[in-house]
Amino acid sequence: MFVRRNERGEIVALSKVYAAQINEEVPDDSPELTIFVGEALRPQQELTAFRTSDLEMVRVLEDLIELLIGKGVITFTDFPDAVRKKLLSRHDLRNTVRDLNLLDEDDETI
């Protein structure tokens, strides 16, 4: 791997190939390189975790809406038409997936 450093000697750029501005060769197992790559990937990892959390929350909200409708707290017709269409679409998708046995609906884990 080849790196470019700033005036403080910190790695600021990384390349698999030699380039005019990225020309210092560093061993692949360099701890300094590992730290740089880890710091560069951290925002992406956090974003991935946030997206995973969003997907889990969607499921929670779907279940909550079904619960509130089932208890008569709200009615399906209380929602605007666009929301009803989305809810029906999600309901149909969930049933399709359940019919394909791709998800274990008996799993209580969130």
Phi and psi in degrees as GROMACS dihedral restraints (atoms count N, CA, C in turn):
[ dihedral_restraints ]
;  ai    aj    ak    al  type     phi  dphi    fc
    3     4     5     6     1  -119.6    20    10
    4     5     6     7     1   142.7    20    10
    6     7     8     9     1  -129.9    20    10
    7     8     9    10     1   161.3    20    10
    9    10    11    12     1  -120.2    20    10
   10    11    12    13     1   140.6    20    10
   12    13    14    15     1  -114.5    20    10
   13    14    15    16     1   155.9    20    10
   15    16    17    18     1   -88.3    20    10
   16    17    18    19     1  -174.8    20    10
   18    19    20    21     1   -65.1    20    10
   19    20    21    22     1   -19.1    20    10
   21    22    23    24     1   -92.2    20    10
   22    23    24    25     1     2.6    20    10
   24    25    26    27     1    83.8    20    10
   25    26    27    28     1     9.3    20    10
   27    28    29    30     1   -86.0    20    10
   28    29    30    31     1   142.8    20    10
   30    31    32    33     1   -67.3    20    10
   31    32    33    34     1   129.6    20    10
   33    34    35    36     1  -124.2    20    10
   34    35    36    37     1   -10.9    20    10
   36    37    38    39     1  -151.6    20    10
   37    38    39    40     1   152.4    20    10
   39    40    41    42     1  -139.2    20    10
   40    41    42    43     1   140.9    20    10
   42    43    44    45     1  -147.8    20    10
   43    44    45    46     1   148.6    20    10
   45    46    47    48     1   -78.0    20    10
   46    47    48    49     1   -20.7    20    10
   48    49    50    51     1  -119.9    20    10
   49    50    51    52     1   151.3    20    10
   51    52    53    54     1   -63.6    20    10
   52    53    54    55     1   136.3    20    10
   54    55    56    57     1  -142.1    20    10
   55    56    57    58     1   162.4    20    10
   57    58    59    60     1   -55.9    20    10
   58    59    60    61     1   -42.5    20    10
   60    61    62    63     1   -93.4    20    10
   61    62    63    64     1   -14.0    20    10
   63    64    65    66     1  -125.2    20    10
   64    65    66    67     1    84.6    20    10
   66    67    68    69     1  -129.4    20    10
   67    68    69    70     1     3.3    20    10
   69    70    71    72     1   -92.1    20    10
   70    71    72    73     1   118.7    20    10
   72    73    74    75     1   -79.2    20    10
   73    74    75    76     1   135.8    20    10
   75    76    77    78     1  -131.1    20    10
   76    77    78    79     1   137.0    20    10
   78    79    80    81     1   -60.9    20    10
   79    80    81    82     1   144.9    20    10
   81    82    83    84     1   -58.2    20    10
   82    83    84    85     1   -29.9    20    10
   84    85    86    87     1   -94.6    20    10
   85    86    87    88     1    15.5    20    10
   87    88    89    90     1   -64.0    20    10
   88    89    90    91     1   127.3    20    10
   90    91    92    93     1   -57.4    20    10
   91    92    93    94     1   -36.6    20    10
   93    94    95    96     1   -61.8    20    10
   94    95    96    97     1   -40.3    20    10
   96    97    98    99     1   -67.9    20    10
   97    98    99   100     1   -42.0    20    10
   99   100   101   102     1   -59.3    20    10
  100   101   102   103     1   -43.5    20    10
  102   103   104   105     1   -63.8    20    10
  103   104   105   106     1   -44.5    20    10
  105   106   107   108     1   -60.6    20    10
  106   107   108   109     1   -47.1    20    10
  108   109   110   111     1   -64.8    20    10
  109   110   111   112     1   -42.1    20    10
  111   112   113   114     1   -59.9    20    10
  112   113   114   115     1   -43.0    20    10
  114   115   116   117     1   -67.5    20    10
  115   116   117   118     1   -35.3    20    10
  117   118   119   120     1   -68.8    20    10
  118   119   120   121     1   -33.4    20    10
  120   121   122   123     1   -85.2    20    10
  121   122   123   124     1   -19.1    20    10
  123   124   125   126     1   -54.1    20    10
  124   125   126   127     1   -47.4    20    10
  126   127   128   129     1   -59.8    20    10
  127   128   129   130     1   -37.9    20    10
  129   130   131   132     1   -66.9    20    10
  130   131   132   133     1   -39.7    20    10
  132   133   134   135     1   -65.1    20    10
  133   134   135   136     1   -40.3    20    10
  135   136   137   138     1   -66.0    20    10
  136   137   138   139     1   -39.8    20    10
  138   139   140   141     1   -64.6    20    10
  139   140   141   142     1   -40.5    20    10
  141   142   143   144     1   -62.8    20    10
  142   143   144   145     1   -42.9    20    10
  144   145   146   147     1   -63.0    20    10
  145   146   147   148     1   -39.6    20    10
  147   148   149   150     1   -65.4    20    10
  148   149   150   151     1   -41.5    20    10
  150   151   152   153     1   -65.4    20    10
  151   152   153   154     1   -39.2    20    10
  153   154   155   156     1   -62.1    20    10
  154   155   156   157     1   -43.2    20    10
  156   157   158   159     1   -61.7    20    10
  157   158   159   160     1   -40.5    20    10
  159   160   161   162     1   -58.5    20    10
  160   161   162   163     1   -45.4    20    10
  162   163   164   165     1   -63.2    20    10
  163   164   165   166     1   -39.1    20    10
  165   166   167   168     1   -66.5    20    10
  166   167   168   169     1   -38.5    20    10
  168   169   170   171     1   -67.7    20    10
  169   170   171   172     1   -33.9    20    10
  171   172   173   174     1   -58.5    20    10
  172   173   174   175     1   -44.7    20    10
  174   175   176   177     1   -63.2    20    10
  175   176   177   178     1   -42.2    20    10
  177   178   179   180     1   -60.4    20    10
  178   179   180   181     1   -45.2    20    10
  180   181   182   183     1   -66.3    20    10
  181   182   183   184     1   -38.6    20    10
  183   184   185   186     1   -60.2    20    10
  184   185   186   187     1   -46.9    20    10
  186   187   188   189     1   -63.1    20    10
  187   188   189   190     1   -39.9    20    10
  189   190   191   192     1   -63.6    20    10
  190   191   192   193     1   -43.8    20    10
  192   193   194   195     1   -61.4    20    10
  193   194   195   196     1   -45.3    20    10
  195   196   197   198     1   -61.9    20    10
  196   197   198   199     1   -39.9    20    10
  198   199   200   201     1   -63.3    20    10
  199   200   201   202     1   -47.0    20    10
  201   202   203   204     1   -64.4    20    10
  202   203   204   205     1   -38.3    20    10
  204   205   206   207     1   -66.9    20    10
  205   206   207   208     1   -44.3    20    10
  207   208   209   210     1   -60.8    20    10
  208   209   210   211     1   -34.0    20    10
  210   211   212   213     1   -87.0    20    10
  211   212   213   214     1    -3.3    20    10
  213   214   215   216     1    78.9    20    10
  214   215   216   217     1    12.7    20    10
  216   217   218   219     1   -70.4    20    10
  217   218   219   220     1   -38.0    20    10
  219   220   221   222     1  -133.4    20    10
  220   221   222   223     1   163.4    20    10
  222   223   224   225     1  -116.9    20    10
  223   224   225   226     1   156.0    20    10
  225   226   227   228     1   -57.2    20    10
  226   227   228   229     1   -35.8    20    10
  228   229   230   231     1   -75.2    20    10
  229   230   231   232     1    -7.9    20    10
  231   232   233   234     1   -68.1    20    10
  232   233   234   235     1   -23.1    20    10
  234   235   236   237     1   -84.1    20    10
  235   236   237   238     1   148.6    20    10
  237   238   239   240     1   -61.2    20    10
  238   239   240   241     1   157.8    20    10
  240   241   242   243     1   -53.9    20    10
  241   242   243   244     1   -44.3    20    10
  243   244   245   246     1   -61.7    20    10
  244   245   246   247     1   -39.2    20    10
  246   247   248   249     1   -68.9    20    10
  247   248   249   250     1   -42.4    20    10
  249   250   251   252     1   -59.4    20    10
  250   251   252   253     1   -42.5    20    10
  252   253   254   255     1   -61.4    20    10
  253   254   255   256     1   -42.5    20    10
  255   256   257   258     1   -66.1    20    10
  256   257   258   259     1   -41.5    20    10
  258   259   260   261     1   -63.6    20    10
  259   260   261   262     1   -43.0    20    10
  261   262   263   264     1   -64.8    20    10
  262   263   264   265     1   -40.5    20    10
  264   265   266   267     1   -62.1    20    10
  265   266   267   268     1   -44.8    20    10
  267   268   269   270     1   -64.5    20    10
  268   269   270   271     1   -40.2    20    10
  270   271   272   273     1   -61.8    20    10
  271   272   273   274     1   -44.3    20    10
  273   274   275   276     1   -64.2    20    10
  274   275   276   277     1   -42.7    20    10
  276   277   278   279     1   -62.1    20    10
  277   278   279   280     1   -43.2    20    10
  279   280   281   282     1   -62.8    20    10
  280   281   282   283     1   -41.5    20    10
  282   283   284   285     1   -65.0    20    10
  283   284   285   286     1   -39.2    20    10
  285   286   287   288     1   -62.5    20    10
  286   287   288   289     1   -45.7    20    10
  288   289   290   291     1   -65.2    20    10
  289   290   291   292     1   -41.6    20    10
  291   292   293   294     1   -62.1    20    10
  292   293   294   295     1   -40.7    20    10
  294   295   296   297     1   -65.3    20    10
  295   296   297   298     1   -29.4    20    10
  297   298   299   300     1   -83.5    20    10
  298   299   300   301     1    -5.7    20    10
  300   301   302   303     1    58.6    20    10
  301   302   303   304     1    36.4    20    10
  303   304   305   306     1   -85.3    20    10
  304   305   306   307     1   -22.7    20    10
  306   307   308   309     1  -122.5    20    10
  307   308   309   310     1   147.8    20    10
  309   310   311   312     1   -93.3    20    10
  310   311   312   313     1    96.0    20    10
  312   313   314   315     1   -69.5    20    10
  313   314   315   316     1   -15.3    20    10
  315   316   317   318     1   -80.3    20    10
  316   317   318   319     1    -9.8    20    10
  318   319   320   321     1   -73.5    20    10
  319   320   321   322     1   120.5    20    10
  321   322   323   324     1   -84.1    20    10
  322   323   324   325     1    -4.0    20    10
  324   325   326   327     1   -70.6    20    10
  325   326   327   328     1   136.5    20    10
